[in-house]
């Protein structure tokens, strides 16, 4: 469970800077006209593509923090894409320490993925809804997202930033999350990837997180991922401790 510390304000500027970066990146994307084939697909009225997924794992970790108290997790989702545009829904079980009521997280998201300037972009919005949450908990929140990635030799490098004006919990905190990531395929069916992120919350609940893992494509539709997660704030609670998570995901 993502708990709070006392209000300090020493890092509020960091969150505001993160929000400003998000606005700048979105403005750049909106002011640059995409010219790739996806835009042409929309203009031609191409039918949307629908894909489903399901996964099971030894835990569910979000930005370095266990959302399932170290217990196994199951999830399922659906994605709809048409040209540049996408929308989807995802649901999985959660189990927060000290909260026996909240039992599921449901994510709803939509956005646009243009390609220009040598980068693949992703501008979107994500809504997080928690089923069974206690009265007054106010876990639900919305984030704006801007991300970019590009191939650099055999690797893919990326960066993303998320901003929420009213983050998880009842304290009405602003929050910003920024991440850099990289992936490379050293051999057929294998992918190695890593990410480094920083979560800023206006109530001084900031931490850094990182992960490193390997994925293997068992079949065309089934993949296995084993990943190490950690944060620099184990004192926030056991959910922030280091852990290794194995997951199996099917796409169909």
Steps between C-alpha positions, in 0.01 A plus 500: 500500500639842407512672839572867581759686705456840667484800269846650452489678166875486436444314174181672378704687240616169356139394446415834340799474268388151404153631420649778291705246305185299432319805365797589281526152350124482431511844338784388274303194396182694428685763298680249278285333235554124472547366149542129553291217356286477812350842433419387147325192640265722702429717197410191298260378769692182582327266743631507860717216626404329826744301714458322833752402765513306825781453749591325822795596718664449837413862591369823346755781523420857393788747486705283730226456760317171564126544450418147612687473830738250341223259399427357152320722252271437205389754241329540165463779250371610162650750254339667201711683241410687185783673321660743743233460764464244777284424802486215745414357837695286745399337829695312765477399863664711771553451872630797700655452843256621766208509254282189491236659276665613176533196274535615138652771285340598170690721255335683210719677247502668160739699289679557174832354375649710219848457355704805405844652546655154514300407813192292576277709728219413738269770638217372717290499813466218755229458762556271800193367683512281814213265578394449861701788642404616852274803544698822475810331356477681163751270329375574146704745293586608145838556335608674181777322312767598248762253379755470222726221374735430212735231373868564566703228335373165629330660802180696558529797736203678652378755751159574650338746737164477681318776686200480736336807658337280769704187568414175680343564843283761665765771549454657152873491423644590163740236371748456217678185388791506254680200354776407260517149358689280257450163331712278279452160338832311527364183341190366330198504735699672780462860622699668776358822643551745784342819632583773749220721634430770756164557670434848640198568721423845640467365856872410495444134423772472239708200404715356220431161347675274252451163339700260285371187333495250217208384287478187289236442233388140557258501206350759267242580768663408830791676670690462829655794688727486806580838654679654798336806660634734767460849649717729711237532776463164675408700810162583345392141560553145379320576173804709402753221564698333223341195338516270199176447310428235239201537269343313211299701246281387212390719209212403275 
